[in-house]
Amino acid sequence: MRHPQTGKSLAQHYLLGEVREGRLRPSFVGVNVPVWVNDLAIQCLALVEEDRPTALQLSSILNQFKV
């Protein structure tokens, strides 16, 4: 990802901070990406910890899709 004004690549720690603060969202939409992957990723990126699935819940969800 590049800075819109300078065109320089953004540092990884900057991108991670932006995602952590909810100002930037990665995209999981693609030709070969199932819709459930995008839905699960959005849940995992919830800013409020209680809104994110637990590891046990993730395991159960992934087992449903045989991943």
C-alpha angles and dihedrals in degrees: 000000000000135000108258095226104035101029090223120139114262117237117252093238089054092052092047090051091050091051091046091052093047095244094113129038124195116227120237095177116116144133095270098030114106116230091239090062091058091045092050093046091053089052091050091051094054110136094221111071094217090058093058121087118254122240089257091052091048091051091052093048093048091048089057089060095039093236 
